[in-house]
Amino acid sequence: MKNVELLAPAKDYLSAVAAVDSGADAVYIGGARFGARQAAGNDVGEIARVADYAHRFGVRVHATLNTLLWDSELEDAEAQARELIAAGVDALIVQDMALRRMNLPVELHASTQVSVRTPAMARFLGEAGFARVILERALSLDEIRAVCAATDAEVECFVHGAICVGYSGRCFLSRSVSGRSGNRGACSQPCRLPWDLTDGAGYTYLKSRHLLSVRDMNLSQRIGDLLDAGVTSFKIEGRLKDVNYIRNVVAAYRQAVDQALAARPGLRRSSVGESIPDFAPDPSKSFTRGESQFFFDGRRAGVASFDTPKSVGERIGRVAQVGPKGFRLERPADLAPGDGICFVRDGELVGTRVNAAEGPRVEPNRMDGIAPGTEIFRNYDHRFNKLLSASRMRRAIPVTALVEVTASGIRLVFTDCEGISAEVGRAAEFAAAKNPDANAAAVRSQAARSGDTIFAVGGVEVVGGERFVPASLVAELRREGLDKLLQARAARPRSHRILPENPAARYPSPTVTAEENVTNRLAEAFYRDHGVQHVEPPLELAPSFEGRCVMRSAYCIRREIGECLRERPRLQGDLYIEHGAQRYRLEFDCAHCEMKLIAAEK
């Protein structure tokens, strides 16, 4: 059987618990430093708490240590890595190859920041000792399939959430705009700003549009395709998202993954426990810039979100009529007081609250900008979020119980769904019961009460029910037995793929380019030992970006606006994007179907 993993983000302990309870098979969380989300860091004690809770269900904990490292930081980074390992993490997600050289007793995963896009790179990383490669989000299904076929490493891919418009780990736009670097965990997200599209000589084709902002990913309907391609870990983006987002999205993907696994008997989920939501999961009701499958079926137009980089939520309908206090939709909608609605006005997203709603008629808090033909979206569902906040969803491990009663004692055995058992008992004299059937039923009922434990006792066999056993004794033994079973689960050795670095592995190119960012001596030694002859100075440390490529992307503005160079476009000559003093020339590599941003003089 091959294990399959649903991997959820965790900002902190509470988020991690919500992810586990909602059905995640693994969570990823950031340490105090050196993570690609500085705002989602946690101390080692917090991560130890996460590991303790997660491991009860066989849920793995992956810690992000995925920024570039300077030589002066290597000692601190290694110290943090070893603290995280001691805290119980199952894997480290890394970008900098220096961590491969630290002889760490832990499973290593090559972060999406490594920008794995080719079979050759995936094969190399697997041979170099990485147990898993995490793919760039812009790959198509065919490209993913080819990567999976080329490597013995596990393959993980994002299936939901925000998308970096540039290749992950190869984007320097934030660094060139503000000095804040995405490769150092501090991206300022200039891709979400409004930009002008110009000819560079004073003429503006598009004014103040979010030209680099793309919709969020939702591959919930393609899990089966990814399983068949060879992907074994499905990753949800969102380490900065709130607990309600985690509950809703993880529960939705738990259902999608389970449905796909049910049709593939050679695959199984990698953790245990049943999570039954007390709400109907719906990712469109949580933060979303609009859903997209991005380039999963090949590169195409329609993935951008030019109007806004903010959450638009679910489409409600189009306005048919307006009045002084409200409007009427073309068809009835399930809106309610307290809902947040939004619409685009003059290229900007405008939001308001619903005061009253019935059928197609809606009375918002403000009517400014709402006219016939306006498309209305709901970006906050008040009733749904109230359900999420009040959710008491728990995760429970199925357990069976055997109660054996003799004249001289009682024995209670609990066995969980993985075959782990715990036995407790008492020596005592038990007289015959006046009503054996009622006594056996009472014993069975008492043994099945799992209370606030992580277990759900689903079947109890009673042997010797004709002898009377006090309910208080059965309850006492049940508590002892389930606690002992919990300890037995915690004591199990965890399975890891801690792989050696194969010195014979050859890097796919004789050169490590500037955009691949070798920023310390250990990383340089790693590449040279694997056949690299030339290591270019890292772009991350460039004193100036003028004339340099600060972003490469599978996304293309020309394609998005119907001006692809392969299709006789009307727009000729150079194109630029501009925001204030920031100016970038667009360069189009049609042979590879890529767009580049070249920093121009300010």
C-alpha positions as CSV (number, residue, x, y, z in Angstrom):
1,M,0.0,0.0,0.0
2,K,1.2,3.5,-0.9
3,N,0.6,6.3,1.6
4,V,-1.1,9.5,0.5
5,E,-1.0,12.7,2.5
6,L,-3.2,15.8,2.9
7,L,-0.9,18.5,4.1
8,A,-2.3,21.6,5.8
9,P,-0.8,24.9,6.9
10,A,-0.5,25.9,10.5
11,K,0.2,29.4,11.7
12,D,0.4,28.4,15.3
13,Y,-0.7,25.6,17.8
14,L,-4.4,26.5,17.5
15,S,-4.3,26.4,13.7
16,A,-2.4,23.1,13.8
17,V,-5.0,21.5,16.1
18,A,-7.8,22.8,13.8
19,A,-6.0,21.2,10.8
20,V,-5.5,17.9,12.6
21,D,-9.1,17.8,13.8
22,S,-10.4,18.6,10.3
23,G,-8.6,15.6,8.8
24,A,-5.1,16.6,7.8
25,D,-2.5,13.8,7.5
26,A,0.3,16.3,8.0
27,V,0.8,19.9,8.9
28,Y,3.6,22.4,8.0
29,I,4.6,25.1,10.4
30,G,7.4,27.7,10.7
31,G,10.1,27.9,13.4
32,A,11.2,31.1,15.0
33,R,13.6,32.1,12.1
34,F,14.6,31.1,8.6
35,G,11.0,30.4,7.4
36,A,9.5,31.8,4.2
37,R,6.7,33.4,6.2
38,Q,8.3,35.6,8.9
39,A,4.9,36.5,10.3
40,A,4.1,32.8,11.0
41,G,7.0,31.9,13.2
42,N,6.8,29.8,16.4
43,D,9.1,28.9,19.2
44,V,10.3,25.4,19.7
45,G,8.0,24.8,22.7
46,E,5.0,25.6,20.5
47,I,6.1,23.2,17.8
48,A,6.7,20.5,20.4
49,R,3.1,20.9,21.5
50,V,2.0,20.6,17.9
51,A,4.0,17.4,17.4
52,D,2.6,15.9,20.6
53,Y,-1.0,16.5,19.5
54,A,-0.4,15.5,15.8
55,H,1.5,12.3,16.5
56,R,-1.5,10.9,18.5
57,F,-3.2,10.4,15.1
58,G,-0.1,9.5,13.1
59,V,-0.1,13.0,11.7
60,R,3.3,14.2,10.6
61,V,4.8,17.7,11.3
62,H,6.9,19.4,8.7
63,A,8.9,22.5,9.8
64,T,9.8,25.2,7.3
65,L,13.4,26.2,7.3
66,N,13.2,27.5,3.7
67,T,15.0,30.8,3.4
68,L,18.4,31.5,1.9
69,L,21.2,31.5,4.5
70,W,24.3,33.8,4.8
71,D,27.6,32.3,6.0
72,S,27.1,34.2,9.3
73,E,23.8,32.4,9.8
74,L,24.8,28.8,9.2
75,E,25.5,28.0,12.9
76,D,22.2,29.5,14.1
77,A,20.3,27.7,11.3
78,E,21.8,24.4,12.3
79,A,21.1,25.0,15.9
80,Q,17.4,25.8,15.1
81,A,17.2,22.7,12.9
82,R,18.4,20.5,15.7
83,E,16.0,22.1,18.2
84,L,13.1,21.4,15.8
85,I,14.2,17.8,15.4
86,A,14.4,17.4,19.2
87,A,10.9,18.9,19.4
88,G,9.6,16.1,17.3
89,V,9.2,17.3,13.8
90,D,9.2,14.6,11.1
91,A,10.7,16.6,8.2
92,L,12.4,19.9,7.4
93,I,11.3,21.9,4.3
94,V,14.5,23.6,3.0
95,Q,15.6,25.8,0.2
96,D,19.2,26.3,0.9
97,M,21.5,23.3,0.1
98,A,23.6,24.2,3.2
99,L,21.1,22.3,5.3
100,R,21.8,19.1,3.2
101,R,25.4,19.4,4.4
102,M,24.7,19.6,8.1
103,N,24.2,15.8,8.7
104,L,20.8,16.4,10.2
105,P,19.0,13.3,11.6
106,V,15.7,14.2,9.9
107,E,13.9,13.7,6.6
108,L,14.6,16.6,4.2
109,H,12.1,18.0,1.7
110,A,13.1,20.3,-1.1
111,S,10.9,23.4,-0.8
112,T,8.9,24.9,-3.6
113,Q,11.5,27.7,-3.2
114,V,13.9,25.3,-5.0
115,S,11.7,25.7,-8.0
116,V,11.5,22.1,-9.1
117,R,10.0,22.3,-12.7
118,T,11.9,19.5,-14.6
119,P,12.3,15.8,-14.3
120,A,16.1,16.2,-14.3
121,M,16.0,18.5,-11.3
122,A,13.6,16.2,-9.4
123,R,15.8,13.2,-10.2
124,F,18.9,15.0,-9.0
125,L,17.3,16.1,-5.7
126,G,16.1,12.5,-5.0
127,E,19.6,11.1,-5.6
128,A,21.1,13.9,-3.5
129,G,19.2,12.7,-0.5
130,F,15.9,14.6,-0.5
131,A,13.0,12.3,0.5
132,R,10.5,14.7,-1.2
133,V,10.4,17.4,-3.8
134,I,7.7,20.1,-3.7
135,L,6.8,21.3,-7.1
136,E,6.5,24.7,-8.6
137,R,2.8,25.7,-8.9
138,A,2.8,26.5,-12.6
139,L,3.3,23.0,-13.8
140,S,0.7,21.2,-16.0
141,L,-0.6,17.7,-15.3
142,D,1.7,16.3,-18.1
143,E,4.7,18.0,-16.6
144,I,3.8,16.7,-13.1
145,R,3.4,13.2,-14.5
146,A,6.9,13.4,-16.1
147,V,8.5,14.6,-12.8
148,C,6.9,11.8,-10.9
149,A,8.2,9.2,-13.4
150,A,11.7,10.5,-13.1
151,T,12.4,10.4,-9.4
152,D,12.2,8.0,-6.5
153,A,11.6,10.9,-4.2
154,E,8.0,11.5,-3.0
155,V,6.3,14.3,-5.0
156,E,4.2,17.0,-3.2
157,C,2.2,19.7,-5.0
158,F,0.0,22.6,-4.0
159,V,-3.7,22.1,-4.7
160,H,-5.3,25.1,-3.0
161,G,-4.6,28.7,-2.1
162,A,-2.6,31.7,-3.3
163,I,-0.3,31.4,-6.3
164,C,3.1,33.1,-6.7
165,V,2.9,34.7,-10.2
166,G,6.7,34.2,-10.7
167,Y,8.5,30.9,-10.3
168,S,8.9,30.3,-6.6
169,G,12.4,31.0,-5.2
170,R,13.3,32.7,-8.5
171,C,11.4,36.0,-8.0
172,F,13.3,39.2,-7.0
173,L,10.5,41.7,-7.6
174,S,9.9,42.4,-3.9
175,R,13.7,42.7,-3.4
176,S,14.1,45.2,-6.2
177,V,11.1,47.3,-5.1
178,S,11.5,47.5,-1.4
179,G,14.6,45.6,-0.3
180,R,12.3,43.0,1.4
181,S,13.0,39.6,-0.1
182,G,10.7,36.7,-0.6
183,N,13.8,34.4,-0.4
184,R,14.3,35.7,3.1
185,G,10.7,35.3,4.2
186,A,9.7,39.0,3.9
187,C,8.0,39.4,0.5
188,S,6.1,42.7,0.2
189,Q,3.9,41.2,-2.5
190,P,4.3,44.0,-5.2
191,C,2.7,41.6,-7.6
192,R,-0.6,42.5,-5.9
193,L,-0.2,46.2,-6.6
194,P,-1.9,48.1,-9.4
195,W,0.4,48.6,-12.4
196,D,0.1,50.6,-15.7
197,L,0.9,48.8,-19.0
198,T,2.7,51.3,-21.2
199,D,4.9,51.5,-24.3
200,G,7.7,53.0,-22.2
201,A,7.4,56.3,-24.2
202,G,4.4,57.9,-22.5
203,Y,1.5,56.0,-23.9
204,T,-0.6,53.9,-21.4
205,Y,-2.5,50.9,-22.7
206,L,-4.0,49.9,-19.3
207,K,-4.2,52.1,-16.3
208,S,-3.9,51.0,-12.6
209,R,-4.8,47.4,-13.1
210,H,-3.5,44.5,-11.0
211,L,-1.6,43.1,-13.9
212,L,0.4,40.5,-12.0
213,S,-2.3,39.4,-9.6
214,V,-3.5,35.9,-10.3
215,R,-6.5,34.0,-9.0
216,D,-6.2,31.4,-6.2
217,M,-5.8,27.7,-7.0
218,N,-8.5,25.1,-6.5
219,L,-7.6,21.6,-7.7
220,S,-10.2,19.8,-5.5
221,Q,-11.7,18.3,-8.6
222,R,-8.4,17.0,-9.9
223,I,-7.1,14.9,-7.0
224,G,-7.7,11.7,-8.8
225,D,-5.6,12.9,-11.8
226,L,-2.8,13.9,-9.5
227,L,-2.9,10.5,-7.7
228,D,-2.7,8.7,-11.1
229,A,0.2,10.9,-12.0
230,G,2.1,9.8,-8.9
231,V,1.7,12.7,-6.5
232,T,1.5,11.5,-2.9
233,S,1.1,14.8,-0.9
234,F,-1.5,17.4,-1.5
235,K,-0.6,20.8,0.0
236,I,-3.0,23.6,1.0
237,E,-1.4,27.1,1.1
238,G,-2.2,29.4,3.9
239,R,0.1,29.7,6.9
240,L,-1.2,33.2,7.5
241,K,-4.9,32.3,7.3
242,D,-7.2,32.1,10.3
243,V,-8.6,29.0,12.0
244,N,-12.0,29.2,10.2
245,Y,-10.2,29.0,6.8
246,I,-8.2,26.0,8.0
247,R,-11.3,24.1,9.3
248,N,-13.3,24.7,6.1
249,V,-10.7,24.1,3.5
250,V,-9.0,21.1,5.1
251,A,-12.4,19.5,5.7
252,A,-13.3,20.0,2.1
253,Y,-10.1,18.5,0.8
254,R,-10.4,15.6,3.3
255,Q,-13.6,14.7,1.5
256,A,-12.1,15.1,-1.9
257,V,-9.0,13.0,-1.2
258,D,-11.1,10.3,0.5
259,Q,-13.3,10.1,-2.5
260,A,-10.4,9.7,-4.8
261,L,-8.7,7.1,-2.6
262,A,-11.9,5.0,-2.4
263,A,-11.6,4.3,-6.1
264,R,-7.9,3.4,-5.8
265,P,-7.4,0.3,-3.6
266,G,-3.6,0.4,-3.8
267,L,-3.5,3.8,-2.0
268,R,-4.3,4.7,1.6
269,R,-4.2,7.8,3.7
270,S,-1.1,8.2,5.9
271,S,-2.8,8.9,9.2
272,V,-5.8,7.6,11.2
273,G,-8.9,9.0,12.7
274,E,-12.3,10.0,11.4
275,S,-13.3,13.7,11.2
276,I,-16.9,14.4,10.6
277,P,-17.6,18.1,10.1
278,D,-20.7,19.6,11.7
279,F,-21.0,22.0,8.7
280,A,-21.0,21.6,4.9
281,P,-17.4,22.4,3.8
282,D,-17.2,24.9,0.9
283,P,-13.9,26.6,0.0
284,S,-15.6,29.3,-1.9
285,K,-16.9,30.7,1.4
286,S,-13.4,31.2,2.7
287,F,-10.7,33.7,1.5
288,T,-10.4,33.4,-2.3
289,R,-9.4,35.7,-5.1
290,G,-11.6,33.6,-7.4
291,E,-10.9,30.0,-8.3
292,S,-8.5,28.8,-10.9
293,Q,-6.8,25.6,-11.9
294,F,-4.0,27.9,-13.2
295,F,-2.0,26.0,-15.8
296,F,-2.9,22.5,-14.8
297,D,-4.3,21.8,-18.3
298,G,-1.7,23.9,-20.1
299,R,-0.9,27.6,-20.3
300,R,-3.9,29.6,-21.1
301,A,-5.6,33.0,-20.5
302,G,-8.2,33.6,-17.8
303,V,-6.1,33.1,-14.7
304,A,-5.6,36.8,-13.8
305,S,-7.5,39.0,-11.3
306,F,-6.9,42.4,-12.8
307,D,-9.7,44.1,-10.8
308,T,-8.5,43.3,-7.3
309,P,-6.0,41.3,-5.3
310,K,-8.4,41.0,-2.5
311,S,-10.8,38.2,-1.6
312,V,-14.0,38.4,-3.7
313,G,-15.6,35.2,-2.5
314,E,-18.5,33.5,-4.2
315,R,-20.5,35.0,-7.0
316,I,-24.1,35.8,-6.0
317,G,-25.6,37.3,-9.1
318,R,-26.1,40.4,-11.3
319,V,-28.2,43.4,-10.3
320,A,-31.4,43.8,-12.3
321,Q,-32.9,46.9,-10.6
322,V,-31.9,49.5,-8.1
323,G,-33.9,51.6,-5.7
324,P,-33.1,54.3,-3.1
325,K,-32.4,51.7,-0.3
326,G,-31.6,48.5,-2.1
327,F,-31.4,46.5,-5.3
328,R,-33.0,43.5,-6.9
329,L,-30.9,40.6,-8.3
330,E,-31.8,38.8,-11.5
331,R,-32.7,35.7,-9.4
332,P,-33.1,34.9,-5.7
333,A,-30.0,34.6,-3.6
334,D,-29.3,33.1,-0.2
335,L,-28.1,36.3,1.4
336,A,-28.7,37.2,5.1
337,P,-28.1,40.2,7.4
338,G,-24.5,40.5,8.4
339,D,-23.2,39.1,5.1
340,G,-20.3,41.0,3.4
341,I,-20.8,41.7,-0.3
342,C,-18.5,43.3,-2.8
343,F,-18.4,44.5,-6.4
344,V,-16.0,46.2,-8.8
345,R,-16.4,49.9,-9.4
346,D,-14.1,51.8,-11.6
347,G,-11.5,49.0,-11.4
348,E,-11.5,48.8,-7.6
349,L,-13.2,46.4,-5.3
350,V,-15.9,48.0,-3.1
351,G,-17.5,46.3,-0.2
352,T,-20.5,46.7,2.1
353,R,-22.7,44.8,4.5
354,V,-26.2,43.4,4.0
355,N,-28.8,44.9,6.3
356,A,-31.8,42.9,5.0
357,A,-32.4,40.3,2.3
358,E,-35.3,38.3,1.0
359,G,-35.3,36.3,-2.2
360,P,-33.8,38.6,-4.9
361,R,-34.2,41.8,-2.9
362,V,-31.2,43.1,-0.9
363,E,-30.8,46.1,1.3
364,P,-27.1,46.9,1.8
365,N,-25.6,49.3,4.3
366,R,-24.5,51.5,1.3
367,M,-25.7,51.7,-2.2
368,D,-22.8,53.8,-3.6
369,G,-21.7,52.4,-7.0
370,I,-24.3,49.7,-7.3
371,A,-26.1,50.0,-10.7
372,P,-28.0,47.6,-13.0
373,G,-25.6,45.1,-14.4
374,T,-23.3,45.1,-11.4
375,E,-22.0,41.7,-10.4
376,I,-22.3,41.0,-6.7
377,F,-20.1,38.7,-4.8
378,R,-20.3,37.5,-1.2
379,N,-16.9,37.7,0.5
380,Y,-18.2,37.0,4.0
381,D,-21.0,34.5,4.8
382,H,-22.1,35.5,8.3
383,R,-24.1,32.3,9.0
384,F,-21.4,30.0,7.6
385,N,-18.6,31.7,9.6
386,K,-20.7,31.5,12.7
387,L,-21.0,27.7,12.2
388,L,-17.3,27.4,11.7
389,S,-16.5,29.4,14.8
390,A,-18.9,27.2,16.9
391,S,-17.8,24.0,15.3
392,R,-17.1,21.2,17.7
393,M,-15.7,18.9,15.1
394,R,-13.3,16.4,16.6
395,R,-11.2,13.6,15.3
396,A,-11.6,10.1,16.7
397,I,-9.7,6.9,16.2
398,P,-11.9,3.8,15.9
399,V,-11.4,1.3,18.7
400,T,-13.0,-2.0,19.6
401,A,-13.2,-3.4,23.1
402,L,-13.2,-6.8,24.7
403,V,-14.5,-7.2,28.3
404,E,-13.9,-10.6,29.9
405,V,-15.4,-11.3,33.4
406,T,-14.7,-14.4,35.5
407,A,-15.5,-15.3,39.0
408,S,-12.1,-14.0,40.1
409,G,-11.4,-10.9,37.9
410,I,-12.1,-8.7,35.0
411,R,-10.0,-7.9,31.9
412,L,-10.6,-5.0,29.4
413,V,-8.7,-4.8,26.1
414,F,-8.9,-1.9,23.7
415,T,-7.6,-2.3,20.1
416,D,-7.4,0.6,17.7
417,C,-7.8,0.5,13.9
418,E,-4.1,0.0,13.4
419,G,-4.0,-3.1,15.7
420,I,-2.4,-1.4,18.7
421,S,-3.8,-2.7,21.9
422,A,-3.9,-1.9,25.6
423,E,-5.0,-4.2,28.4
424,V,-6.1,-3.4,32.0
425,G,-7.7,-5.6,34.6
426,R,-8.6,-6.1,38.3
427,A,-8.6,-9.2,40.5
428,A,-11.9,-9.3,42.3
429,E,-14.8,-11.7,43.1
430,F,-17.9,-11.2,41.0
431,A,-21.2,-12.8,41.9
432,A,-23.9,-13.9,39.5
433,A,-26.0,-11.1,38.1
434,K,-29.7,-11.1,38.8
435,N,-30.4,-10.0,35.2
436,P,-27.5,-11.2,33.0
437,D,-28.8,-9.5,29.8
438,A,-29.3,-6.1,31.4
439,N,-25.9,-6.5,33.2
440,A,-24.1,-7.3,30.0
441,A,-25.8,-4.3,28.2
442,A,-24.7,-2.0,31.1
443,V,-21.1,-3.2,30.9
444,R,-21.1,-2.8,27.1
445,S,-22.5,0.7,27.4
446,Q,-20.0,1.8,30.0
447,A,-17.0,0.4,28.1
448,A,-18.1,2.3,24.9
449,R,-18.0,5.7,26.5
450,S,-15.0,7.4,25.1
451,G,-15.7,10.9,26.5
452,D,-13.3,13.6,25.5
453,T,-10.5,11.2,24.4
454,I,-9.3,10.9,20.9
455,F,-11.0,7.4,20.6
456,A,-14.4,6.3,19.4
457,V,-15.3,2.9,20.8
458,G,-17.4,1.3,18.1
459,G,-17.8,-2.3,19.2
460,V,-17.7,-3.9,22.6
461,E,-17.7,-7.7,23.1
462,V,-18.7,-8.9,26.6
463,V,-17.7,-12.3,27.7
464,G,-19.0,-13.4,31.1
465,G,-21.8,-10.9,31.3
466,E,-23.7,-13.2,33.6
467,R,-21.5,-12.0,36.5
468,F,-22.3,-8.6,38.0
469,V,-19.7,-5.9,37.5
470,P,-20.3,-2.4,39.1
471,A,-20.5,0.3,36.5
472,S,-18.0,2.4,38.4
473,L,-15.4,-0.3,38.1
474,V,-15.9,-0.6,34.3
475,A,-15.7,3.2,34.0
476,E,-12.4,3.3,36.0
477,L,-10.9,0.5,33.8
478,R,-12.1,2.2,30.6
479,R,-10.3,5.4,31.6
480,E,-7.2,3.5,32.4
481,G,-7.3,1.5,29.3
482,L,-7.8,4.3,26.9
483,D,-5.1,6.3,28.6
484,K,-2.8,3.3,28.2
485,L,-3.7,3.0,24.6
486,L,-2.9,6.6,24.0
487,Q,0.5,6.0,25.6
488,A,1.1,3.0,23.4
489,R,0.3,5.0,20.3
490,A,2.7,7.8,21.4
491,A,5.5,5.2,22.0
492,R,5.3,3.8,18.5
493,P,8.5,4.5,16.4
494,R,7.7,6.9,13.6
495,S,8.7,6.1,10.1
496,H,11.1,8.5,8.3
497,R,13.1,8.4,5.1
498,I,16.3,9.9,6.3
499,L,18.5,9.5,3.2
500,P,22.2,9.9,2.6
501,E,23.6,12.3,0.1
502,N,24.8,10.3,-2.9
503,P,28.1,11.8,-4.0
504,A,27.6,10.4,-7.5
505,A,24.5,12.5,-8.2
506,R,25.1,15.0,-11.0
507,Y,23.5,18.4,-11.1
508,P,21.6,18.8,-14.4
509,S,23.8,21.8,-15.5
510,P,27.5,22.7,-15.3
511,T,26.4,26.1,-14.1
512,V,24.4,27.3,-11.1
513,T,22.9,30.6,-12.3
514,A,22.5,33.8,-10.4
515,E,18.8,33.3,-9.9
516,E,19.5,30.0,-8.1
517,N,21.2,32.0,-5.3
518,V,24.2,30.3,-3.8
519,T,24.7,32.5,-0.8
520,N,27.0,30.6,1.5
521,R,30.0,28.3,1.4
522,L,28.3,25.1,2.3
523,A,25.8,25.5,-0.6
524,E,28.6,26.2,-3.0
525,A,30.5,23.1,-1.9
526,F,27.3,21.0,-2.3
527,Y,26.9,22.1,-6.0
528,R,30.6,21.8,-6.9
529,D,30.7,18.3,-5.3
530,H,27.8,17.3,-7.6
531,G,29.6,18.3,-10.9
532,V,28.9,22.1,-11.1
533,Q,31.8,23.9,-12.7
534,H,30.7,27.5,-12.4
535,V,28.7,29.2,-9.7
536,E,27.4,32.7,-10.6
537,P,27.2,35.4,-8.0
538,P,23.7,35.2,-6.4
539,L,21.1,37.7,-7.7
540,E,19.8,37.9,-4.1
541,L,23.0,39.9,-3.2
542,A,23.1,42.0,-6.3
543,P,23.9,45.7,-5.5
544,S,21.6,46.8,-8.3
545,F,18.8,45.1,-10.3
546,E,18.8,47.5,-13.3
547,G,18.9,45.5,-16.5
548,R,18.5,42.2,-14.6
549,C,15.6,39.8,-14.8
550,V,13.7,40.0,-11.5
551,M,11.0,37.6,-12.4
552,R,10.4,34.7,-14.7
553,S,6.9,33.3,-15.1
554,A,4.7,30.9,-16.9
555,Y,2.1,33.7,-16.7
556,C,2.0,36.1,-19.6
557,I,0.3,39.5,-19.7
558,R,0.2,39.4,-23.5
559,R,-1.6,36.1,-23.4
560,E,-4.0,37.3,-20.7
561,I,-5.1,40.4,-22.7
562,G,-5.3,38.6,-26.0
563,E,-2.1,39.9,-27.5
564,C,0.0,36.8,-27.7
565,L,3.0,37.2,-30.0
566,R,2.1,33.9,-31.7
567,E,-1.3,35.2,-32.7
568,R,-0.7,38.4,-34.8
569,P,-1.1,40.9,-31.9
570,R,-2.1,44.5,-32.4
571,L,0.4,45.7,-29.8
572,Q,3.9,45.9,-31.3
573,G,7.2,46.9,-29.8
574,D,8.3,46.9,-26.2
575,L,5.8,46.8,-23.3
576,Y,6.5,48.0,-19.8
577,I,4.7,47.8,-16.4
578,E,5.0,50.8,-14.1
579,H,4.0,51.7,-10.6
580,G,5.2,55.0,-9.3
581,A,9.0,55.1,-9.7
582,Q,9.1,51.3,-10.4
583,R,9.4,50.4,-14.1
584,Y,10.0,46.9,-15.7
585,R,10.3,46.0,-19.3
586,L,8.4,42.8,-20.3
587,E,10.4,40.3,-22.3
588,F,8.6,37.4,-23.9
589,D,10.3,34.0,-24.4
590,C,7.9,32.4,-26.8
591,A,10.1,29.3,-27.2
592,H,9.5,28.4,-23.6
593,C,6.2,30.3,-23.3
594,E,7.5,32.5,-20.5
595,M,7.4,36.1,-19.5
596,K,10.3,38.0,-17.9
597,L,10.4,41.2,-16.0
598,I,13.5,43.2,-16.6
599,A,14.2,46.1,-14.2
600,A,14.6,49.3,-16.1
601,E,16.2,52.6,-15.0
602,K,14.1,54.5,-12.5
